[in-house]
Amino acid sequence: MPDPARALVVDLDGTLCRTDTLWECFFAAWRRCWWLPFAVPLWLAQGRAVFKQRIADIALPDVSRLPWHPAVVAAMAQAQAMGRPVVLATAADQRVARVCAAQFPAISSVLASDGTRNLKGAHKANVLAEKFADTGFDYIGDSRADQPVWAAAQEKLSVSDVVPAGGRQLAPPEPTGVQTWARLLRVRHWVKNTLVFVAPLAAHQWNNAAMWQPVIAAFVAFCCVCSAIYVINDLFDLDADRAHPSKQHRPLAAGVLPLATAAAIAVFLALAGLAISATAGVGVAVVVALYVALNAAYTLWIKRQPVYDVFCLAGLYTLRIVAGAIAAGVPLSAWLAAFSVFAFLSLALLKRAADIDRLAPDERLPGRGYSGRDAAFVNAFGVSSAMAACLVLALYVAGDQVSALYGNPLWLWGMVAVVLLWLARMWRTAMSGAMDDDPVLFATRDIVSWGCAAATALCLALAI
């Protein structure tokens, strides 16, 4: 049994808290101040302690929902029960450390960076060795930066794969395999990028071998930039995701994956996507760049503006179709553009309705500008958009120009009926509370949606 007078010292980032509070503060501050990345180099030039203090002055994370490590919390409670002092010693800024420590009555004192001294590595080891020269201390850490502290500690405990000599794991780290990274990058959402094939296929260009290479390149480019954008959205939405019943289990919100690594991967994928889009042509690269810029505006501001957010989402879907038309070198039909705008506006509203219908009238949707009172408006506007999409499709089928592309155009009326049926069922499912967070992903797992897709393909084949 440890000496009751011997302190238990606990690290914060990656140890007591599964995530990194500096990155939490950084993205929370960036949401408030768009100019933040331009100020960061100036602050870093004055030292990491100054940088941390400046970030903490702008924003602090919502500590009530941070992913705390249960094994470390239990160890602190056990030490408190034995009468041992529990100290939080961290390189995080003292303001962040104090609000985190306030969540745990077991913590008796806090040692942290103060704007002058960055309490990390050897600096932390020296401070602790001096403070507990008479009684000694035990230390719980997680990284190679903690090696000097472990060297000065009596009992050396780790919550990661980095285990010091003579130490042990307090708890094994949560495994992070390919499936976890696939969840972060939203690989399942790549199905949305198949929209780049819509325009060339609608123009009956499937026999054009020269068309496939640039269109496939556009598809790959969108997969890269979309995954990058999903990661960036998760970084900016950490607090909102933790307040959501299902999004709280996302890898970054749950603290399963490191925020710094995720941010680096997002930057790499965004640059790779832009480079790949250039191989499909300048026009495609411009559309992909516009897609990234519009997503940046959506992340920083538009997503919190009711109505504007769903129009932005509909535009992002339509940009995929535009990119496919440019890559294939085919004109974009006005009918196809109108149908896509109304259809994707309806799906964007469907996505919001799935969240809003769960709210009480005065309850607000975390990270968005909607409340429970908006349910009637969103549902009515979404159903109206679905009807408008089907009306555009019916007017196209009734027009004379379909005769030039289809030998038996009457079969296209079956497609109109199937699309109307599918949209009506999706909206009924959402209003009944059984809709997933994302209607497109819901459709990929829904047997009726697969049946509607097969029926639509059959109608098109018979019409040709």
Summary of the structure (lengths in Angstrom):
residues: 464
radius of gyration: 26.9
end to end distance: 80.6
largest distance: 92.6
contacts: 1568
relative contact order: 0.08
helix: 65%
strand: 7%
